[in-house]
Amino acid sequence: MKDATVFLVDDDASVRDALGLLLSLKGMRTQLFAAAEAFLETYRPEWRGCVLTDLRMPAMSGLDLQQAMHDRGILLPVVVLTAHGDVATARLALKSGAFDFLEKPIDDEILLDVLRNAIREDGLRHDAQRTEDAARSLLERLTPREHEVLNLLVEGLSQREIAGRLEISPRTVEVYKARMMEKLRCRSLAEVVRTAIAAANSGPTDT
């Protein structure tokens, strides 16, 4: 991603500088923070990329940061890098949603590969969110009756079965279906189903 940034959180200035230099030399944008609290205070929803955080820090730990991000709906992938790793901590970090858990010293190429994958994951998530939001926006244009027809089509009912369920004629169902597909910009029933599923993934709707 063009605007992707590695948000590096580490209380050790020498580590921040060294990692910041390494990533910059490899063509990665970075933003450095001396504490997890500083990252949370500065965070903007439009940020893209990933977070690379130390595990042990004086106030808020890397795991605390990960939990705080989750609580605030911050979806940037988190990579935990530490010299004090153990199996239990790694399991906890990964169970809590960390993208990866790495132990120092870490080979530069392995670190870079993990960060690139984390950034790619963020890009895919962002693209999926945009698709879901667009589908949700289209569904909001439907009338209540068109929503009913849509839901029954997604359930797999035929037009005759929908007519019986709604106590209207098959011809009327055809009219509602045509209007619905036009509003959703769909040319086939498969596209209608995909749009409905995408919208459902973006959150609750009135459907």
Secondary structure as GFF3:
##gff-version 3
##sequence-region A 1 207
A	DSSP	beta_strand	5	9	.	.	.	ID=ss1
A	DSSP	alpha_helix	13	25	.	.	.	ID=ss2
A	DSSP	beta_strand	29	33	.	.	.	ID=ss3
A	DSSP	alpha_helix	36	42	.	.	.	ID=ss4
A	DSSP	beta_strand	49	54	.	.	.	ID=ss5
A	DSSP	alpha_helix	62	71	.	.	.	ID=ss6
A	DSSP	beta_strand	78	82	.	.	.	ID=ss7
A	DSSP	alpha_helix	87	95	.	.	.	ID=ss8
A	DSSP	beta_strand	100	103	.	.	.	ID=ss9
A	DSSP	alpha_helix	108	139	.	.	.	ID=ss10
A	DSSP	alpha_helix	144	154	.	.	.	ID=ss11
A	DSSP	alpha_helix	159	166	.	.	.	ID=ss12
A	DSSP	alpha_helix	170	184	.	.	.	ID=ss13
A	DSSP	alpha_helix	189	201	.	.	.	ID=ss14
###
